[in-house]
Amino acid sequence: MRAATGWLLALLAAGCSGAAMKQEKVGGHVFNLPEQALEEENVFFLPKDDYDGLYFVLGSETAPAEQVRVILGTTEKFCNFNTPPVIDQVPRACAVARGQAPQPKTGRLTRVARSAGATVNRYVYKGEDGGVAVSCRSEDGQSGTCSATFAWRDLVWDATFDEQWVPKLDELRAEVAKRLDEWSGDA
């Protein structure tokens, strides 16, 4: 758990002042965030130059396994219900962003494997009816790459991170919300 503490400190440091800032607009929100946090790559599953969103990294100065990559977008672009969701958590996050459902409660996660020998692990909040909180893909029993999708106000965000951080999901949710609140200026 020592690495997890370092990761959390790196996330907190990512918001420090003194960095060059860049302004980005998503939906009706304007964000002023550190340039070093912005990811310049295109989001592979969204049309180039047609994505109303942000792609940023928490812990950009840390090793890749300790970084959390976050995509933030509007429901119009992120919640395309003409195609089935790629990630199990998308329908709930979209409903929350549209004001149709409450945020999933935080709490203890329970691991649920999809099937015997499956390469996908799912984690659900114990006692929560909101479905899957985190989905992770792994090979050969190694730590997998995970995805968690939630809403921030009327926007949806999806984070990608190493499976070792699943126990810190509640801290991650709080950190993403805190950063977006700080960067938005419309808190």
Summary of the structure (lengths in Angstrom):
residues: 187
radius of gyration: 16.1
end to end distance: 32.6
largest distance: 49.8
contacts: 536
relative contact order: 0.18
helix: 28%
strand: 32%
